[in-house]
Amino acid sequence: MPKPRVLHLGDPIKYNHDLYARFAATFEVIRPSTTERARPEFKLALQERRWGTFDAIFRPFWNTGGEMGDWDEELIALLPESVKIIASAGAGYDWVDVECLARYGITYCNGAAASSDAVADATLFLLLAVFRNLRWSHAAAHSLSPIAFQDAHTHSPLTARNPATQTLGLIGLGAIGRTIAQKARAAFPGIRIVYHDVVRKSAAVETSLQARFAESVEAVVREADCVVLATPFAGRTLIDADTLKKFKRGGRLVNIARGGLVDEEALVQALEAGRISAVGMDVHAREPAVHPRLAADRRVMMLSHNAGGTVDTHVGFERLAMENILGFLGEEGKALTPVNAHLIREGDKRVRSLL
């Protein structure tokens, strides 16, 4: 029997060499050239069936292999009908239309599980920053100004809070949200957790995290002292002007998900009006540009989309992408971290025998 064929997008693997040896022995791996990965040439190659048919697409690194841009229906429709699975590094998948992939019977797998620890650790840093006014204190100390130092020393504690006395609101309780809840509970005993997710978690999960379910995003923001966004971007702004008006006055916001989830202009206005008292941002709406008024505000702690950025995460991304394809195309017939499996139905354009 011929080996299943895998299209490898991006750089060669760097870390999991033993696993890759098994991967390469199990599949025929095809690697497009760098020029073939640019969108016009990539589309042409698919139209010409330059690589023939293949069963899977493998993208082991988040920062390479995406030169063709967004995976919309224009691109997805050109894939051979043999394609069953796309396994990619990275937690977010705003660059790929997972609903469209489902209509074509293609399972998409991400790498969120590999980045959960790193993102959760960075979230704890941002939680401390917004609850303790650390951006204000940090900037004042670095300013070398005794006046700024004394101002921060005297006044920043007046609105600072211990996280353990507060209510944390989580929007999204997937792999990353759950890890944030676990670490917050361990770091800040006594912290209260309320969450909303499109799918309510089991009673066992809620009990283990001591997390209470809320029926809507609005219910979370009304109650929480700090709201953390840990949900995928599905093309819709989640925190807009209307939602910000429903926040508890003086509430805080941390976004480690995707910048497009937040209307940044509305957020500036909410800060200036005192509705929001502090913001932590790893992600931004127009990366690599950041909002200048948010950047200038001493109540806003910003990172450069590095919450998941560790070597350990990259090792895990690479490994998990291979394991998803090995599991799905192997005897088990299932992926480890499918994102859109629940959307694939009988009657879609490409019904898979493994469904």
Salt bridges, closest charged atoms under 4 A:
GLU28 OE1 - ARG5 NE 3.19
GLU36 OE2 - ARG50 NH1 3.05
GLU41 OE2 - ARG50 NH1 2.94
GLU48 OE1 - ARG50 NH2 2.99
ASP55 OD1 - LYS84 NZ 2.93
GLU67 OE2 - ARG37 NH2 2.97
ASP72 OD1 - ARG39 NH2 2.88
GLU73 OE1 - ARG103 NH2 3.37
GLU73 OE2 - LYS349 NZ 3.88
GLU74 OE1 - ARG39 NH2 2.74
GLU74 OE2 - LYS43 NZ 3.02
ASP94 OD1 - ARG258 NE 2.70
ASP117 OD1 - LYS183 NZ 3.12
ASP121 OD1 - LYS183 NZ 2.62
ASP151 OD1 - HIS155 ND1 2.87
ASP151 OD2 - ARG298 NH1 3.25
ASP197 OD1 - LYS201 NZ 3.95
GLU206 OE2 - ARG200 NE 2.77
GLU223 OE2 - ARG212 NH2 2.25
ASP225 OD1 - LYS248 NZ 3.08
GLU264 OE1 - ARG286 NH2 3.67
GLU265 OE2 - HIS291 NE2 2.84
GLU272 OE2 - ARG293 NH2 2.82
GLU287 OE1 - HIS305 ND1 2.78
ASP297 OD2 - ARG299 NH2 2.84
GLU323 OE2 - ARG319 NE 3.86
ASP348 OD1 - ARG345 NH2 3.70
